[in-house]
């Protein structure tokens, strides 16, 4: 009989190369009779010292895949380290304290400035970090600091101030034509209207920033591999960093270790094909419930600065200037308390707030208000 196969051919406009150019990415052919499970594939990768799992940052399915790979590699035994793009290198001591159980999740997010520097829905990453902590798996902060990349974006590598120059990665490879061509195509999609000379300078800084991210992450991985000859490293980062010309090739330059890459199939993905392509059901996080108010953290706590038109906060008796001192049964000391308390709330949930309101001549009183939570984007 004829073996069933599945053939995907991504449209040229979605591949590396601007619209109208001939695509260099070949169609993917899967001979289904030869497919395997993720567990079997990882069993065959026991000897690999570095494994890369790409992600679309907002994809729940991708992060679940990353957690599966982490658990499978941990079950194989031996020394395993997890390297992640989500935290910047200067905050490594904070991650070490978190894994050691010296600080809690709230302190981790506060001290790494997670919501300011990364900002993606923490629910996507929470299970991975909690598993690493439970298993005592060290987490490496791979990413370059924002201070460094911001300065490169403004002034270029040659114009860096001394305050951040020492944070640069140990070396750069500007000679990878495949890497530069890919980035040129991405850049053109967003900056095609810039005049010629200005565009050239902007692309050079764009390339330098991208290289700084990839070289910084590669250096951190390479240093750990070299310092720990028996260790394996699982790298979790965006698809734009885990394709062959990005972090992997730069780790190889430093260590001669090639590694393997894994990623889920994503329709119209512009990134190069991984070594292992995983077909899985697409899943999404449930929507978060929101109070529907603007908040600001002041010296005394979290204060309401605005009320959204779609919220019933005003009808519940909430006023601008009220300080939130309790959400449900959780005392609120700062904005981080609010973020963590609201993580698993759903639209339509009823939530009781305890508020402190300033009255005449500096007097204060506490009031209770019950709100019905709304979904993000509701007018």
C-alpha positions as CSV (number, residue, x, y, z in Angstrom):
1,X,0.0,0.0,0.0
2,X,0.9,3.7,-0.2
3,X,2.4,5.1,3.0
4,X,0.5,8.2,4.2
5,X,2.5,11.4,4.2
6,X,1.8,14.9,5.1
7,X,3.3,17.8,3.1
8,X,3.4,21.4,4.2
9,X,4.6,24.2,2.0
10,X,4.6,27.6,3.8
11,X,3.8,30.6,1.6
12,X,6.8,32.6,0.4
13,X,5.7,35.8,2.2
14,X,5.9,34.0,5.5
15,X,9.3,32.5,5.0
16,X,12.8,34.1,5.3
17,X,12.9,36.5,2.3
18,X,10.7,39.5,1.5
19,X,7.5,39.1,-0.5
20,X,8.3,38.5,-4.1
21,X,11.6,36.7,-3.5
22,X,12.0,33.0,-4.1
23,X,11.8,31.1,-0.8
24,X,14.9,29.1,0.2
25,X,12.9,27.0,2.7
26,X,11.9,23.6,1.3
27,X,8.6,22.0,2.1
28,X,8.5,19.7,5.1
29,X,7.6,16.1,4.4
30,X,6.5,13.8,7.3
31,X,6.3,10.1,6.6
32,X,3.8,9.2,9.3
33,X,4.7,5.6,9.6
34,X,8.2,6.7,10.8
35,X,7.0,9.2,13.4
36,X,7.9,8.8,17.0
37,X,6.9,10.1,20.4
38,X,8.6,12.9,22.2
39,X,9.7,10.5,24.9
40,X,11.3,8.2,22.4
41,X,13.0,11.1,20.6
42,X,14.5,12.4,23.8
43,X,15.6,8.9,24.8
44,X,17.7,8.9,21.6
45,X,19.1,12.3,22.6
46,X,20.6,11.2,25.9
47,X,24.1,11.8,24.7
48,X,23.4,15.4,23.5
49,X,24.9,17.9,25.9
50,X,22.7,20.8,24.8
51,X,19.1,20.8,23.6
52,X,17.3,23.9,22.4
53,X,13.5,24.2,22.5
54,X,12.1,27.2,20.7
55,X,9.1,29.1,21.7
56,X,6.6,31.7,20.6
57,X,6.5,33.7,23.8
58,X,2.7,33.8,24.0
59,X,2.1,30.1,23.1
60,X,0.9,27.9,25.9
61,X,1.5,24.8,23.8
62,X,5.2,25.8,23.3
63,X,5.7,26.2,27.0
64,X,4.0,22.9,27.8
65,X,6.4,21.3,25.3
66,X,9.3,22.9,27.0
67,X,8.1,21.5,30.4
68,X,7.7,18.0,28.9
69,X,11.3,18.1,27.6
70,X,12.6,19.4,30.9
71,X,10.9,16.6,32.8
72,X,12.1,13.9,30.4
73,X,15.7,15.1,30.5
74,X,15.6,15.4,34.3
75,X,14.3,11.8,34.5
76,X,17.3,10.6,32.5
77,X,19.5,11.5,35.4
78,X,22.8,13.3,35.5
79,X,23.5,17.0,35.9
80,X,21.0,19.1,34.1
81,X,20.9,22.9,33.9
82,X,18.1,25.0,32.5
83,X,19.0,28.1,30.5
84,X,16.2,30.6,29.8
85,X,15.9,33.8,27.8
86,X,13.3,35.2,30.2
87,X,15.8,36.6,32.7
88,X,18.8,38.9,32.1
89,X,22.3,37.9,33.1
90,X,22.8,40.5,36.0
91,X,20.0,38.8,37.9
92,X,21.6,35.3,38.1
93,X,22.1,35.6,41.9
94,X,18.3,36.1,42.3
95,X,17.6,32.9,40.3
96,X,20.1,31.0,42.4
97,X,18.4,32.1,45.6
98,X,15.0,31.2,44.3
99,X,16.1,27.6,43.3
100,X,17.8,27.3,46.7
101,X,14.5,28.1,48.4
102,X,15.9,31.3,50.0
103,X,13.2,33.5,48.4
104,X,9.7,33.0,47.2
105,X,8.1,33.5,43.8
106,X,7.0,37.1,44.6
107,X,10.6,38.0,45.5
108,X,11.9,36.4,42.4
109,X,9.6,38.4,40.2
110,X,10.3,41.6,42.0
111,X,14.1,41.3,42.2
112,X,14.5,40.2,38.6
113,X,12.1,43.0,37.5
114,X,10.2,40.4,35.6
115,X,7.1,42.4,34.7
116,X,9.2,45.4,33.6
117,X,11.9,43.6,31.7
118,X,10.1,40.5,30.2
119,X,6.4,41.2,30.8
120,X,4.8,38.1,29.2
121,X,2.0,36.4,31.1
122,X,3.8,34.7,34.0
123,X,1.3,31.9,33.9
124,X,3.1,30.7,30.8
125,X,6.4,30.2,32.7
126,X,5.3,29.4,36.2
127,X,5.1,25.6,36.0
128,X,8.5,25.4,34.4
129,X,10.2,27.5,37.1
130,X,8.3,25.8,39.9
131,X,9.4,22.4,38.6
132,X,13.0,23.5,38.4
133,X,12.8,24.7,42.0
134,X,11.2,21.5,43.2
135,X,13.9,19.4,41.5
136,X,16.8,21.6,42.4
137,X,17.6,22.3,38.7
138,X,19.7,25.4,38.4
139,X,18.3,28.0,36.1
140,X,20.7,30.2,34.1
141,X,19.7,33.8,33.2
142,X,20.9,33.9,29.6
143,X,19.8,37.2,28.2
144,X,21.8,40.4,27.8
145,X,20.7,43.3,30.1
146,X,18.3,45.9,28.7
147,X,20.8,48.6,29.7
148,X,23.3,47.1,27.3
149,X,21.0,46.5,24.3
150,X,19.3,49.9,24.8
151,X,22.7,51.6,24.5
152,X,23.7,49.6,21.5
153,X,20.4,50.4,19.8
154,X,21.1,54.1,20.4
155,X,24.8,54.4,19.8
156,X,26.1,51.1,18.3
157,X,28.8,48.9,19.6
158,X,31.5,51.5,18.9
159,X,29.8,54.2,20.9
160,X,29.0,52.3,24.1
161,X,29.5,54.2,27.3
162,X,31.9,52.6,29.8
163,X,29.1,51.9,32.2
164,X,27.8,49.0,30.0
165,X,30.7,48.2,27.8
166,X,32.0,45.5,30.1
167,X,28.7,43.7,29.8
168,X,29.3,42.9,26.1
169,X,29.7,39.2,25.2
170,X,33.2,38.0,24.8
171,X,33.1,37.8,21.0
172,X,30.9,38.5,18.0
173,X,30.6,36.7,14.6
174,X,29.5,39.2,12.0
175,X,30.5,37.0,9.1
176,X,27.5,34.6,9.1
177,X,25.8,35.5,5.9
178,X,22.8,33.3,6.5
179,X,22.2,35.1,9.8
180,X,22.6,38.6,8.4
181,X,20.3,37.8,5.4
182,X,17.6,36.5,7.7
183,X,17.8,39.6,9.9
184,X,17.8,41.9,6.9
185,X,14.5,40.4,5.7
186,X,13.0,40.8,9.2
187,X,14.3,44.4,9.4
188,X,12.9,45.3,5.9
189,X,9.4,44.2,7.0
190,X,9.4,47.0,9.6
191,X,11.8,49.7,8.3
192,X,11.3,49.6,4.5
193,X,10.4,53.3,4.3
194,X,13.6,54.7,5.9
195,X,15.9,56.6,3.5
196,X,19.0,54.6,2.3
197,X,21.8,56.0,4.5
198,X,19.6,56.1,7.5
199,X,18.3,52.6,6.9
200,X,21.9,51.2,6.6
201,X,22.8,52.7,10.0
202,X,19.6,51.5,11.6
203,X,20.1,48.0,10.2
204,X,23.6,47.9,11.6
205,X,22.4,48.8,15.1
206,X,19.5,46.2,14.7
207,X,22.1,43.6,13.7
208,X,24.3,44.5,16.6
209,X,21.4,44.2,19.1
210,X,20.3,40.9,17.8
211,X,23.9,39.6,17.8
212,X,24.3,40.8,21.4
213,X,21.3,38.8,22.5
214,X,22.4,35.7,20.7
215,X,26.1,36.0,21.6
216,X,25.3,36.7,25.2
217,X,23.1,33.7,25.6
218,X,25.5,31.5,23.7
219,X,28.4,32.6,25.9
220,X,26.5,31.8,29.1
221,X,25.6,28.4,27.8
222,X,29.2,27.7,26.6
223,X,30.8,28.8,29.9
224,X,28.6,26.4,31.8
225,X,29.3,23.5,29.4
226,X,33.1,24.2,29.7
227,X,33.1,24.6,33.4
228,X,30.9,21.4,33.9
229,X,32.1,18.7,31.5
230,X,29.4,16.2,32.6
231,X,26.5,18.7,32.6
232,X,23.7,19.0,30.0
233,X,22.0,22.2,29.3
234,X,18.4,22.7,28.1
235,X,18.0,26.1,26.5
236,X,14.5,27.7,26.3
237,X,14.3,30.8,24.1
238,X,12.3,32.4,21.3
239,X,12.3,30.7,17.9
240,X,14.3,33.5,16.5
241,X,17.2,32.6,18.9
242,X,17.1,28.8,18.7
243,X,17.4,28.4,14.9
244,X,20.7,27.1,13.7
245,X,22.3,30.4,12.8
246,X,21.5,32.0,16.2
247,X,22.4,30.6,19.6
248,X,23.3,27.1,18.5
249,X,26.0,28.1,16.0
250,X,27.5,30.5,18.4
251,X,27.7,27.9,21.2
252,X,29.4,25.6,18.7
253,X,31.9,28.2,17.8
254,X,32.9,28.4,21.5
255,X,32.7,24.7,22.4
256,X,32.5,22.5,19.3
257,X,29.3,21.2,20.7
258,X,26.5,21.2,18.1
259,X,23.4,20.2,20.0
260,X,19.9,19.6,18.7
261,X,16.9,21.9,18.3
262,X,13.2,21.1,19.0
263,X,10.2,23.2,18.2
264,X,6.5,22.7,17.6
265,X,5.0,23.2,14.1
266,X,3.8,26.7,13.6
267,X,1.9,27.8,10.5
268,X,3.7,30.6,8.6
269,X,6.7,30.6,10.9
270,X,9.5,32.6,9.4
271,X,12.2,30.6,11.3
272,X,14.4,27.8,10.1
273,X,13.2,24.3,10.6
274,X,14.4,22.6,13.8
275,X,16.1,19.2,14.0
276,X,12.9,17.8,15.6
277,X,9.5,19.2,14.6
278,X,6.7,18.4,17.1
279,X,3.1,18.2,16.0
280,X,0.8,19.1,18.9
281,X,-2.6,20.6,19.6
282,X,-2.6,24.3,20.0
283,X,-3.7,25.5,23.4
284,X,-4.3,28.8,25.0
285,X,-4.4,30.1,28.5
286,X,-7.8,31.0,29.8
287,X,-8.4,34.7,29.9
288,X,-7.5,36.6,33.1
289,X,-10.1,38.4,35.1
290,X,-9.4,42.1,35.7
291,X,-10.8,44.5,38.2
292,X,-10.9,47.2,35.5
293,X,-9.0,49.9,37.3
294,X,-5.7,51.7,36.8
295,X,-3.2,51.2,39.5
296,X,-0.1,53.0,40.8
297,X,2.4,51.9,43.5
298,X,3.1,54.7,45.9
299,X,5.0,55.0,49.1
300,X,2.1,53.7,51.2
301,X,0.8,51.0,48.8
302,X,-1.3,50.5,45.7
303,X,-3.6,53.3,44.7
304,X,-6.4,53.3,42.2
305,X,-5.7,56.0,39.5
306,X,-8.5,55.3,37.0
307,X,-11.7,53.3,36.4
308,X,-12.3,51.5,33.1
309,X,-15.7,52.3,31.5
310,X,-16.5,48.5,31.1
311,X,-15.9,47.8,34.8
312,X,-18.5,47.8,37.5
313,X,-15.9,49.2,40.0
314,X,-17.7,52.5,40.2
315,X,-21.1,50.9,40.8
316,X,-19.4,48.8,43.5
317,X,-18.4,52.1,45.3
318,X,-14.8,52.2,44.3
319,X,-13.3,55.7,43.8
320,X,-10.1,57.1,42.3
321,X,-7.6,57.6,45.1
322,X,-8.7,54.5,47.1
323,X,-5.8,52.4,48.3
324,X,-6.2,48.6,47.9
325,X,-5.2,46.9,51.2
326,X,-6.7,43.5,50.6
327,X,-7.9,41.3,47.7
328,X,-10.0,38.4,48.8
329,X,-8.1,37.0,51.8
330,X,-4.7,38.3,50.6
331,X,-3.1,41.4,52.2
332,X,-1.8,43.8,49.5
333,X,1.5,45.6,50.3
334,X,2.7,46.4,46.7
335,X,1.9,46.0,43.0
336,X,3.5,42.6,42.9
337,X,1.0,41.3,45.4
338,X,-1.8,42.4,43.0
339,X,-0.2,40.8,40.0
340,X,0.3,37.4,41.8
341,X,-3.1,37.5,43.4
342,X,-4.9,38.1,40.1
343,X,-3.0,35.5,38.1
344,X,-5.7,32.8,38.2
345,X,-8.8,34.9,38.5
346,X,-11.4,34.6,35.7
347,X,-13.8,37.1,34.0
348,X,-17.1,37.0,35.8
349,X,-15.5,36.0,39.2
350,X,-16.8,38.0,42.1
351,X,-14.0,39.6,44.1
352,X,-14.1,41.4,47.4
353,X,-11.7,44.3,48.0
354,X,-10.8,46.1,51.2
355,X,-10.0,49.7,50.5
356,X,-8.6,52.6,52.5
357,X,-10.1,56.0,51.7
358,X,-8.8,59.3,52.8
359,X,-11.5,61.7,54.2
360,X,-11.6,65.2,55.5
361,X,-8.6,66.6,57.3
362,X,-6.5,63.6,56.7
363,X,-8.9,61.1,58.3
364,X,-9.1,57.6,56.9
365,X,-11.7,54.8,56.8
366,X,-11.8,51.3,55.4
367,X,-14.6,50.1,53.2
368,X,-15.4,46.9,51.4
369,X,-16.4,46.6,47.7
370,X,-17.3,43.6,45.6
371,X,-16.5,43.7,41.9
372,X,-17.3,41.4,39.0
373,X,-14.1,40.9,37.0
374,X,-13.9,41.7,33.3
375,X,-11.9,40.3,30.5
376,X,-8.9,42.1,28.9
377,X,-9.9,44.4,26.1
378,X,-13.4,44.9,27.2
379,X,-14.5,48.6,26.5
